[in-house]
Amino acid sequence: MRAPNDDHHFLREDRAARWQRIAGSVRENPRNLDIALGNIDRWLTLGRAHPAPLLDWRVRIFYASKSPEAFAEFIVFLAAPNHDSFPLKSCSPFVGLKDAQPI
């Protein structure tokens, strides 16, 4: 029988904190978007039953790279505690980013 506190759901990082950390990492180093795009391309190449979230991320990253204003809006989206209202965040391409300070 498992101890009540060894459930992995209780050991995961808080989602809002994770997204703030990701936003901080991207803000500090915009080239981290290349890591996300590389993940997206690799995952699409491997084949996805439902590629729509990855394609959505690709479009969002593309627009974020078009202007400082669009980049700032993207950072706000990443840092926002909207993980429940945006299921897109459950399909994060930001694995592999180095830790940064949350914003």
Secondary structure by P-SEA (a helix, b strand, c coil): ccccccccccccccaaaaaaaaaaaaaacccaaaaaaaaaaaaaaaccccaaaaaaaaaaaaaaaccaaaaaaaaaaaacccccccccccccccccccccccc
